[in-house]
Amino acid sequence: MNRADRLRHRWIRRIVHVLTAVIAAVAVVAVSAPAAHADVQYPVAWTKIGIHPRTAPSMEASHAGPALNDGTMVTFVCEQQGKAVFNGDKHIDVWAKISTGGWLPTAFINTKVDGWTPGVPRCGTSNPAPAPQNKPQVATCGTSDYVKDIQTVDMAGSDFQIVVTPKQAAFDKRDNRDVVVDMWHKVQSCVPGLYGALADSIWQQLECHQMHSNNGGGSTWDLESYRTPLAFPNSATYAATHCLNRLWPNGPENGEPGTDSVARAPLNVA
């Protein structure tokens, strides 16, 4: 074997060694990579007496298994909008299909959010729900029995305004919680990312407008993201704050710089 042949064989051996090392490294990464669709588990919570899974996303549906006590971990398969359930604090209309085949309202599951659970796909699609956003973008919105239109308006920084155009039926049925719930569901479907204090504020402003809809005002109900929610929302506090526009009668505007930490004793603003 001449010198040229020896050099050629030497380079071939080196190339084989490098390729072998690369293949081995890729195999290790593939084996150690986590599963793309790991089980998502959350605990049942706040029921005090346990809750039965349902055969459909509604509390009126028949039982689909034994009652699950608070603290029981359940595995989510997907989520779907269903009939709203009140957990003593909020009405939530998101239901989880669990690994046993039944449905549970997320109102009684501690997912850390009040709507769609980030990372869990919607039933019938492989797309997971997006993480909550500070400034939601308006989705394509239809109408309901009480809502004619919903739009969003960008404001300074991360603030925004939700402009709800109610139908006449929303004015005719003043101070009607069922109307508010219907309109709230439409707002949620059009404006994603409403969670926590932001959701409380938007709900309270919407409820206030519907409650006092015969007391004048314009043809739209304007709901601002920067309004601090009330700790004790009721007809009196709504009226006194002009639907959360003021911290108290003739006080500063709710949302002005510094008002989030001002003393709130008169109306117990949260």
Backbone hydrogen bonds in HBPLUS format (Angstrom, degrees):
<---DONOR---> <-ACCEPTOR-->    atom                        ^
c    i                          cat <-CA-CA->   ^        H-A-AA   ^      H-
h    n   atom  resd res      DA  || num        DHA   H-A  angle D-A-AA Bond
n    s   type  num  typ     dist DA aas  dist angle  dist       angle   num
A0006-ARG N   A0002-ASN O   3.07 MM   4  6.40 158.3  2.11 152.5 158.9     1
A0007-LEU N   A0003-ARG O   3.02 MM   4  6.31 160.2  2.06 154.3 158.7     2
A0008-ARG N   A0004-ALA O   3.02 MM   4  6.23 155.5  2.08 145.8 152.6     3
A0009-HIS N   A0005-ASP O   2.98 MM   4  6.22 161.0  2.02 153.2 157.2     4
A0010-ARG N   A0006-ARG O   2.98 MM   4  6.16 150.8  2.07 144.1 152.7     5
A0011-TRP N   A0007-LEU O   3.04 MM   4  6.31 158.9  2.09 149.5 153.7     6
A0012-ILE N   A0008-ARG O   3.04 MM   4  6.27 152.4  2.11 144.1 152.1     7
A0013-ARG N   A0009-HIS O   2.98 MM   4  6.24 156.9  2.04 148.1 153.0     8
A0014-ARG N   A0010-ARG O   3.08 MM   4  6.39 156.5  2.14 145.9 152.4     9
A0015-ILE N   A0011-TRP O   2.97 MM   4  6.20 161.9  2.00 150.5 154.8    10
A0016-VAL N   A0012-ILE O   2.98 MM   4  6.23 157.7  2.03 148.9 154.9    11
A0017-HIS N   A0013-ARG O   2.95 MM   4  6.21 156.3  2.01 148.8 155.0    12
A0018-VAL N   A0014-ARG O   2.97 MM   4  6.27 158.9  2.01 152.2 157.5    13
A0019-LEU N   A0015-ILE O   2.94 MM   4  6.16 166.6  1.96 153.5 157.0    14
A0020-THR N   A0016-VAL O   2.95 MM   4  6.07 155.8  2.01 146.5 153.3    15
A0021-ALA N   A0017-HIS O   3.05 MM   4  6.29 155.4  2.12 145.6 151.6    16
A0022-VAL N   A0018-VAL O   2.98 MM   4  6.27 157.2  2.03 151.3 157.6    17
A0023-ILE N   A0019-LEU O   2.98 MM   4  6.17 165.1  2.00 152.8 156.1    18
A0024-ALA N   A0020-THR O   3.04 MM   4  6.21 157.5  2.09 145.6 151.8    19
A0025-ALA N   A0021-ALA O   2.98 MM   4  6.22 155.5  2.05 146.3 152.7    20
A0026-VAL N   A0022-VAL O   3.00 MM   4  6.26 160.6  2.04 153.3 158.1    21
A0027-ALA N   A0023-ILE O   3.03 MM   4  6.23 153.7  2.10 145.7 152.8    22
A0028-VAL N   A0024-ALA O   3.06 MM   4  6.34 151.9  2.14 146.7 153.6    23
A0029-VAL N   A0025-ALA O   3.09 MM   4  6.39 161.5  2.12 151.3 155.5    24
A0030-ALA N   A0026-VAL O   2.98 MM   4  6.17 159.7  2.03 148.5 154.3    25
A0031-VAL N   A0027-ALA O   3.02 MM   4  6.19 154.4  2.09 146.0 152.2    26
A0032-SER N   A0028-VAL O   2.96 MM   4  6.12 156.7  2.01 149.1 155.6    27
A0033-ALA N   A0029-VAL O   2.92 MM   4  5.85 127.2  2.21 145.3 156.2    28
A0076-PHE N   A0040-VAL O   2.77 MM  36  5.51 167.4  1.79 172.8 171.3    29
A0042-TYR N   A0074-VAL O   3.06 MM  32  5.63 149.9  2.16 150.1 156.9    30
A0074-VAL N   A0042-TYR O   2.91 MM  32  5.63 165.7  1.93 152.4 154.2    31
A0110-ASN N   A0043-PRO O   2.94 MM  67  5.73 161.6  1.97 173.0 172.1    32
A0044-VAL N   A0072-THR O   2.87 MM  28  5.40 154.4  1.94 143.3 150.0    33
A0071-GLY N   A0044-VAL O   2.72 MM  27  5.18 168.1  1.74 139.6 141.8    34
A0045-ALA N   A0108-PHE O   2.92 MM  63  5.17 165.8  1.94 123.8 125.9    35
A0051-ILE N   A0068-LEU O   2.99 MM  17  5.25 145.5  2.11 125.7 134.3    36
A0068-LEU N   A0051-ILE O   2.80 MM  17  5.25 163.9  1.82 130.6 132.7    37
A0064-ALA N   A0053-PRO O   2.70 MM  11  5.16 152.9  1.77 138.6 136.1    38
A0054-ARG N   A0103-TRP O   2.79 MM  49  4.89 163.4  1.82 139.2 144.4    39
A0103-TRP N   A0054-ARG O   2.78 MM  49  4.89 142.9  1.91 135.9 147.1    40
A0055-THR N   A0062-SER O   2.99 MM   7  5.79 141.7  2.14 159.6 167.1    41
A0058-SER N   A0056-ALA O   2.72 MM   2  5.65 138.2  1.89 111.7  97.9    42
A0083-LYS N   A0057-PRO O   3.09 MM  26  6.46 164.0  2.11 161.0 161.7    43
A0061-ALA N   A0058-SER O   3.12 MM   3  5.44 159.0  2.16 107.8 114.3    44
A0072-THR N   A0069-ASN O   3.07 MM   3  5.76 162.3  2.11 140.4 142.8    45
A0099-SER N   A0075-THR O   2.94 MM  24  5.49 137.0  2.13 146.1 156.3    46
A0077-VAL N   A0097-LYS O   2.75 MM  20  5.52 159.7  1.79 173.7 166.8    47
A0097-LYS N   A0078-CYS O   2.88 MM  19  5.47 165.2  1.90 151.8 156.9    48
A0079-GLU N   A0121-PRO O   2.96 MM  42  6.39 143.4  2.10 144.9 156.1    49
A0123-CYS N   A0079-GLU O   2.79 MM  44  5.42 158.0  1.84 146.9 146.0    50
A0080-GLN N   A0095-TRP O   2.86 MM  15  5.35 155.3  1.92 151.7 159.6    51
A0095-TRP N   A0080-GLN O   2.84 MM  15  5.35 163.6  1.86 156.2 161.9    52
A0082-GLY N   A0093-ASP O   2.74 MM  11  5.31 169.4  1.75 161.3 164.7    53
A0085-VAL N   A0092-ILE O   2.90 MM   7  5.44 158.0  1.94 134.0 137.7    54
A0092-ILE N   A0085-VAL O   2.97 MM   7  5.44 161.8  2.01 142.5 144.4    55
A0087-ASN N   A0090-LYS O   3.20 MM   3  5.93 157.1  2.25 151.7 153.6    56
A0106-THR N   A0094-VAL O   2.99 MM  12  5.87 166.9  2.00 148.6 152.7    57
A0096-ALA N   A0104-LEU O   2.77 MM   8  5.33 167.5  1.79 165.4 163.8    58
A0104-LEU N   A0096-ALA O   2.93 MM   8  5.33 156.9  1.99 148.7 156.2    59
A0098-ILE N   A0102-GLY O   2.96 MM   4  5.74 162.5  1.99 155.3 161.1    60
A0101-GLY N   A0098-ILE O   2.87 MM   3  5.59 164.5  1.89 125.1 130.1    61
A0108-PHE N   A0105-PRO O   3.06 MM   3  5.93 167.6  2.08 123.0 126.0    62
A0109-ILE N   A0106-THR O   3.12 MM   3  4.69 158.4  2.17 107.5 103.6    63
A0111-THR N   A0109-ILE O   2.94 MM   2  5.84 120.2  2.31 114.5  97.7    64
A0120-VAL N   A0117-THR O   3.15 MM   3  5.75 163.3  2.18 141.6 142.5    65
A0119-GLY N   A0129-ALA O   3.28 MM  10  5.58 164.2  2.31 144.2 142.9    66
A0129-ALA N   A0120-VAL O   3.03 MM   9  5.77 150.1  2.12 124.7 127.6    67
A0125-THR N   A0122-ARG O   3.08 MM   3  5.61 148.6  2.18 142.3 139.9    68
A0139-ALA N   A0190-CYS O   2.67 MM  51  4.73 148.9  1.77 145.0 153.2    69
A0144-SER N   A0147-VAL O   3.12 MM   3  5.02 161.4  2.15 133.5 138.3    70
A0167-LYS N   A0146-TYR O   2.82 MM  21  4.98 167.1  1.84 126.6 128.2    71
A0148-LYS N   A0165-THR O   2.77 MM  17  5.42 159.7  1.81 161.9 168.4    72
A0149-ASP N   A0165-THR O   3.31 MM  16  5.07 149.1  2.41 133.8 137.8    73
A0165-THR N   A0149-ASP O   2.84 MM  16  5.07 177.6  1.84 155.0 154.7    74
A0151-GLN N   A0163-VAL O   3.01 MM  12  5.14 154.9  2.07 137.8 146.0    75
A0163-VAL N   A0151-GLN O   2.74 MM  12  5.14 163.5  1.76 151.8 157.0    76
A0153-VAL N   A0161-GLN O   2.78 MM   8  5.05 150.4  1.86 145.7 154.5    77
A0161-GLN N   A0153-VAL O   2.88 MM   8  5.05 149.1  1.97 141.6 151.5    78
A0155-MET N   A0159-ASP O   3.00 MM   4  5.13 152.3  2.07 142.5 134.0    79
A0159-ASP N   A0156-ALA O   3.06 MM   3  5.70 154.5  2.13 143.1 143.2    80
A0225-SER N   A0160-PHE O   2.99 MM  65  5.61 163.2  2.02 172.7 169.7    81
A0162-ILE N   A0223-LEU O   2.75 MM  61  5.00 169.1  1.76 150.7 153.2    82
A0223-LEU N   A0162-ILE O   2.86 MM  61  5.00 169.5  1.87 148.7 152.3    83
A0164-VAL N   A0221-TRP O   2.94 MM  57  5.07 175.9  1.94 148.2 146.9    84
A0221-TRP N   A0164-VAL O   2.75 MM  57  5.07 165.4  1.77 152.7 157.6    85
A0170-ALA N   A0167-LYS O   3.02 MM   3  5.62 141.3  2.17 113.8 123.2    86
A0171-PHE N   A0168-GLN O   3.00 MM   3  5.24 130.0  2.26 103.3 116.4    87
A0172-ASP N   A0168-GLN O   2.92 MM   4  6.22 154.3  1.98 152.2 160.6    88
A0173-LYS N   A0169-ALA O   3.10 MM   4  6.18 148.9  2.20 143.9 149.3    89
A0175-ASP N   A0210-GLN O   3.36 MM  35  5.98 169.5  2.37 116.9 119.9    90
A0179-VAL N   A0176-ASN O   3.08 MM   3  5.43 127.2  2.37 105.3 118.2    91
A0180-VAL N   A0176-ASN O   3.21 MM   4  6.62 156.5  2.27 148.8 155.4    92
A0181-VAL N   A0177-ARG O   2.87 MM   4  6.15 162.4  1.90 157.7 161.8    93
A0182-ASP N   A0178-ASP O   3.04 MM   4  6.21 160.3  2.08 143.0 148.1    94
A0183-MET N   A0179-VAL O   2.97 MM   4  6.23 163.3  2.00 152.9 157.2    95
A0184-TRP N   A0180-VAL O   2.77 MM   4  5.93 153.1  1.84 150.9 159.3    96
A0185-HIS N   A0181-VAL O   3.00 MM   4  6.21 157.7  2.05 150.1 154.7    97
A0186-LYS N   A0182-ASP O   3.26 MM   4  6.57 150.4  2.36 140.6 148.3    98
A0187-VAL N   A0183-MET O   2.94 MM   4  6.27 153.3  2.01 147.3 154.9    99
A0188-GLN N   A0184-TRP O   2.86 MM   4  6.14 163.6  1.89 155.3 159.3   100
A0189-SER N   A0185-HIS O   2.99 MM   4  6.18 152.8  2.06 143.2 150.4   101
A0190-CYS N   A0186-LYS O   3.05 MM   4  6.21 138.1  2.23 141.4 152.0   102
A0190-CYS N   A0187-VAL O   3.15 MM   3  5.17 128.9  2.42  95.7 109.2   103
A0191-VAL N   A0187-VAL O   2.79 MM   4  5.83 151.6  1.87 156.7 164.4   104
A0199-ALA N   A0195-TYR O   3.19 MM   4  4.78 158.4  2.24 103.8 107.9   105
A0200-ASP N   A0196-GLY O   3.04 MM   4  6.40 156.5  2.10 149.0 156.3   106
A0201-SER N   A0197-ALA O   2.90 MM   4  6.11 160.8  1.94 149.6 154.1   107
A0202-ILE N   A0198-LEU O   3.03 MM   4  6.28 168.8  2.04 155.1 157.3   108
A0203-TRP N   A0199-ALA O   2.89 MM   4  5.99 166.1  1.91 152.9 157.3   109
A0204-GLN N   A0200-ASP O   2.92 MM   4  6.07 167.2  1.94 151.0 154.7   110
A0205-GLN N   A0201-SER O   2.98 MM   4  6.20 162.4  2.01 152.5 157.1   111
A0206-LEU N   A0202-ILE O   2.98 MM   4  6.14 160.5  2.02 148.9 154.5   112
A0207-GLU N   A0203-TRP O   2.80 MM   4  6.03 164.8  1.82 157.8 162.3   113
A0208-CYS N   A0204-GLN O   2.85 MM   4  5.96 157.4  1.90 147.2 153.7   114
A0209-HIS N   A0205-GLN O   3.01 MM   4  6.22 164.6  2.03 148.7 152.2   115
A0210-GLN N   A0206-LEU O   3.05 MM   4  6.30 161.3  2.09 150.8 155.8   116
A0211-MET N   A0207-GLU O   2.81 MM   4  5.92 152.9  1.88 147.5 155.9   117
A0212-HIS N   A0208-CYS O   2.96 MM   4  6.11 153.0  2.04 152.4 158.1   118
A0215-ASN N   A0212-HIS O   3.08 MM   3  5.56 162.6  2.11 122.2 123.6   119
A0270-ALA N   A0229-PRO O   2.99 MM  41  5.79 127.7  2.28 131.1 146.5   120
A0231-ALA N   A0268-ASN O   2.91 MM  37  5.58 146.5  2.03 141.6 152.5   121
A0238-TYR N   A0234-ASN O   2.86 MM   4  5.95 158.7  1.91 160.3 167.3   122
A0239-ALA N   A0235-SER O   2.98 MM   4  6.09 162.2  2.01 144.9 149.6   123
A0240-ALA N   A0236-ALA O   2.92 MM   4  6.11 161.6  1.96 150.0 155.6   124
A0241-THR N   A0237-THR O   3.06 MM   4  6.05 147.3  2.17 139.8 146.9   125
A0243-CYS N   A0238-TYR O   2.92 MM   5  4.87 169.1  1.93 144.6 147.5   126
A0242-HIS N   A0239-ALA O   3.28 MM   3  5.08 158.4  2.33  98.5 104.8   127
A0245-ASN N   A0241-THR O   2.84 MM   4  5.73 114.6  2.28 142.4 155.0   128
A0246-ARG N   A0241-THR O   2.85 MM   5  4.58 153.3  1.92 136.7 140.0   129
A0245-ASN N   A0242-HIS O   3.30 MM   3  5.34 153.6  2.37  99.7 107.4   130
A0254-ASN N   A0245-ASN O   2.79 MM   9  5.25 166.0  1.81 123.2 128.1   131
A0247-LEU N   A0252-PRO O   3.16 MM   5  6.10 157.9  2.22 171.7 178.4   132
A0251-GLY N   A0248-TRP O   2.78 MM   3  5.00 159.5  1.82 138.7 135.6   133
A0256-GLU N   A0253-GLU O   3.22 MM   3  5.75 168.3  2.23 133.4 131.5   134
A0259-THR N   A0256-GLU O   3.01 MM   3  5.60 166.6  2.02 142.3 145.5   135
A0261-SER N   A0258-GLY O   3.32 MM   3  5.95 164.2  2.35 114.3 118.5   136
A0262-VAL N   A0259-THR O   3.47 MM   3  4.98 164.7  2.50  93.3  97.6   137
A0268-ASN N   A0264-ARG O   2.77 MM   4  5.24 122.4  2.10 157.1 174.8   138
